[in-house]
Amino acid sequence: MVRQRALRLNCRQDLSEKQTMVSSWRVQQAAQNIRAGAVIAYPTEAVWGLGCDPWDEEAVYRLLAIKSRPVEKGLILIADNIRQFDFLFEDFPELWLDRMASTWPGPNTWLVPHQNLLPEWITGIHETVALRVTDHPTVRELCALVGPLISTSANPAGRPAARSRLRVEQYFRGQIDGVLGGSLGGRRNPSVIRDIATGQVMRAG
């Protein structure tokens, strides 16, 4: 019971909104494509992202190839709700759960031990995995349909992250399977990345 309360604490998840939310056709179509192995682009809080089903090994490796990103670096998982990550939180201290719940949904990414519960095409060479509960309404809607999603900035290695759909199309025309339209969330900087064990900021936002 204590763990369940901690998962709910300050989550700022409007459950009534989620229960009554009607998925738009475009988000439903994107979800269907992701389930079929698609790699898509979508708007996030600050920049455009690329994503796919994290459990689809072929899709993840294709995404990495499109970006020219080494698998060793690992990838971020995003969700619409902290409970979508619950399978990773077995035996986590209450302090860790409180740290995550108090900053989600929002532009805060936490590095947490994956305890070998995730494949190496997600974690890379690391003993931790990066998690975020997004507050972008379109992406939340998408994650509500498909579950956690791979999220990485929409740019080839060494190029600036795309801040417009036009730039996404210039970067990846003919390489990705679709673009989920929408607006960015208005932030200028990427999310803050912190270590769950220490609270240390690993990347400023």
Phi, psi and omega per residue, in radians:
M1 nan -0.684 3.119
V2 -1.066 -0.756 3.131
R3 -1.087 -0.730 -3.141
Q4 -1.108 -0.696 3.107
R5 -1.133 -0.693 -3.132
A6 -1.116 -0.664 -3.141
L7 -1.161 -0.481 3.139
R8 -1.530 -0.359 -2.972
L9 -1.014 2.155 3.031
N10 0.900 0.492 -3.075
C11 -1.265 -0.359 3.126
R12 0.989 0.534 3.124
Q13 -1.618 2.055 3.135
D14 -1.440 1.630 -3.038
L15 -1.163 -0.644 -3.136
S16 -1.115 -0.641 3.084
E17 -1.109 -0.760 -3.124
K18 -1.121 -0.693 -3.098
Q19 -1.145 -0.560 -3.085
T20 -1.713 -0.052 -3.077
M21 -1.161 2.245 3.084
V22 -1.833 2.043 -3.093
S23 -1.175 2.305 3.089
S24 -1.221 2.809 -3.103
W25 -1.048 -0.710 -3.074
R26 -1.153 -0.630 3.116
V27 -1.261 -0.692 3.079
Q28 -1.057 -0.722 3.126
Q29 -1.136 -0.727 3.103
A30 -1.085 -0.718 3.118
A31 -1.091 -0.751 3.116
Q32 -1.076 -0.727 -3.141
N33 -1.148 -0.705 3.128
I34 -1.098 -0.751 3.109
R35 -1.066 -0.474 -3.137
A36 -1.541 0.054 3.077
G37 1.798 0.234 -3.086
A38 -1.327 2.654 2.909
V39 -1.886 2.163 -3.074
I40 -2.213 2.859 2.983
A41 -1.871 2.593 -3.121
Y42 -2.718 2.705 3.133
P43 -1.364 2.545 3.056
T44 -2.182 -2.861 -3.073
E45 -1.112 -0.640 -3.031
A46 -2.149 -0.681 -3.096
V47 -2.408 2.992 3.028
W48 -1.336 2.574 -3.133
G49 -2.131 2.840 2.952
L50 -1.935 2.482 -3.121
G51 -2.634 2.881 3.094
C52 -2.861 3.114 3.078
D53 -1.214 2.079 -3.089
P54 -1.137 -0.354 -3.126
W55 -1.549 -0.094 -3.140
D56 -1.639 1.688 -3.047
E57 -0.996 -0.765 -3.116
E58 -1.094 -0.746 -3.136
A59 -1.131 -0.727 -3.127
V60 -1.132 -0.770 3.135
Y61 -1.168 -0.556 3.073
R62 -1.183 -0.728 3.078
L63 -1.033 -0.795 3.135
L64 -1.067 -0.695 3.125
A65 -1.157 -0.693 3.127
I66 -1.057 -0.709 -3.136
K67 -1.473 -0.210 -2.974
S68 1.007 0.766 -3.125
R69 -1.844 2.195 3.122
P70 -1.125 2.425 3.138
V71 -1.092 -0.463 -3.101
E72 -1.075 -0.421 -3.090
K73 -1.256 -0.423 -3.088
G74 1.402 2.969 -3.054
L75 -2.392 2.800 3.094
I76 -1.576 2.485 2.961
L77 -1.876 2.348 3.064
I78 -2.073 2.742 -3.121
A79 -2.564 2.966 3.096
D80 -1.665 -0.165 -3.017
N81 -2.749 2.480 -3.129
I82 -1.023 -0.501 -3.098
R83 -1.179 -0.345 3.069
Q84 -1.193 -0.288 3.095
F85 -1.779 0.108 -2.995
D86 -1.004 -0.544 -3.106
F87 -1.117 -0.314 3.134
L88 -1.572 -0.201 -2.903
F89 -1.719 0.181 3.125
E90 -1.014 2.231 3.106
D91 1.220 0.206 3.046
F92 -1.210 2.452 3.042
P93 -1.077 2.628 3.127
E94 -1.046 -0.583 3.123
L95 -1.032 -0.726 3.135
W96 -1.128 -0.762 3.138
L97 -1.089 -0.702 3.127
D98 -1.133 -0.694 3.134
R99 -1.062 -0.780 -3.141
M100 -1.192 -0.853 -3.055
A101 -1.092 -0.556 -3.096
S102 -1.328 -0.212 -3.104
T103 -2.036 0.020 -3.104
W104 -2.047 2.607 -0.159
P105 -1.162 2.621 3.115
G106 2.787 3.105 -3.030
P107 -1.424 0.933 -3.122
N108 -2.242 2.107 3.132
T109 -1.899 2.321 -3.124
W110 -2.002 2.379 3.016
L111 -1.598 2.033 -3.086
V112 -2.192 2.639 3.079
P113 -1.074 2.305 3.140
H114 -1.568 -0.190 3.036
Q115 0.919 0.557 3.126
N116 1.049 0.486 3.108
L117 -1.665 -0.039 -3.130
L118 -2.196 2.625 3.133
P119 -1.280 2.776 -3.069
E120 -1.184 -0.359 3.103
W121 -1.247 -0.203 2.995
I122 -1.701 -0.813 -2.999
T123 -1.476 -0.357 -3.033
G124 1.116 -2.416 -3.109
I125 -1.596 0.084 -2.971
H126 -1.580 2.704 3.043
E127 -1.572 -0.064 3.083
T128 -2.107 2.848 3.046
V129 -2.254 2.553 -3.124
A130 -1.575 2.215 -3.101
L131 -2.191 2.523 3.030
R132 -2.592 2.439 2.947
V133 -1.740 1.962 -3.025
T134 -1.293 2.637 2.995
D135 -1.944 0.214 3.071
H136 -1.374 2.133 -2.989
P137 -1.050 -0.701 -3.133
T138 -1.179 -0.735 -3.118
V139 -1.245 -0.629 3.051
R140 -1.057 -0.746 3.126
E141 -1.079 -0.735 3.129
L142 -1.132 -0.810 -3.137
C143 -1.151 -0.528 3.079
A144 -1.093 -0.489 -3.127
L145 -1.542 -0.637 -3.007
V146 -1.941 -0.188 -3.044
G147 1.556 -2.917 3.139
P148 -0.957 2.600 -3.015
L149 -2.309 2.484 2.959
I150 -1.111 2.418 3.074
S151 -2.402 2.134 3.058
T152 -2.545 2.583 -3.052
S153 -1.060 2.536 -3.085
A154 -1.485 1.505 3.072
N155 -2.848 2.497 2.964
P156 -1.138 2.679 -3.139
A157 -0.914 2.277 3.104
G158 1.531 -0.065 3.134
R159 -1.882 2.720 3.122
P160 -1.119 2.561 3.091
A161 -1.107 2.442 -3.121
A162 -1.184 2.305 3.065
R163 -1.989 0.180 3.089
S164 -2.595 2.745 3.080
R165 -1.112 -0.642 3.122
L166 -1.021 -0.755 -3.139
R167 -1.155 -0.673 3.074
V168 -1.000 -0.817 -3.102
E169 -1.180 -0.594 3.078
Q170 -1.159 -0.688 -3.132
Y171 -1.238 -0.736 -2.843
F172 -2.211 0.295 3.133
R173 -0.971 2.228 3.126
G174 1.443 -0.037 -3.105
Q175 -1.910 -0.580 3.128
I176 -1.797 2.930 -2.995
D177 -1.672 -0.122 3.138
G178 2.995 2.899 3.101
V179 -2.245 2.156 3.043
L180 -1.537 1.924 -3.049
G181 -1.179 2.838 3.124
G182 2.635 3.129 -3.119
S183 -1.832 2.668 3.019
L184 -1.189 2.848 -3.063
G185 -1.419 -0.048 3.055
G186 1.715 -0.111 3.092
R187 -1.408 2.570 3.121
R188 -1.618 -0.404 -3.053
N189 -2.066 2.695 3.058
P190 -1.113 3.017 -3.123
S191 -1.174 2.668 2.974
V192 -1.212 2.424 3.046
I193 -1.985 2.197 -3.134
R194 -2.214 2.690 3.031
D195 -1.512 2.237 -3.038
I196 -1.177 -0.559 -3.068
A197 -1.287 -0.628 -3.048
T198 -1.942 -0.345 -3.021
G199 1.374 0.008 -3.093
Q200 -1.141 2.390 3.079
V201 -1.351 2.081 3.129
M202 -1.639 -0.465 3.037
R203 -2.570 2.171 3.117
A204 -1.272 2.610 3.120
G205 -1.598 nan nan
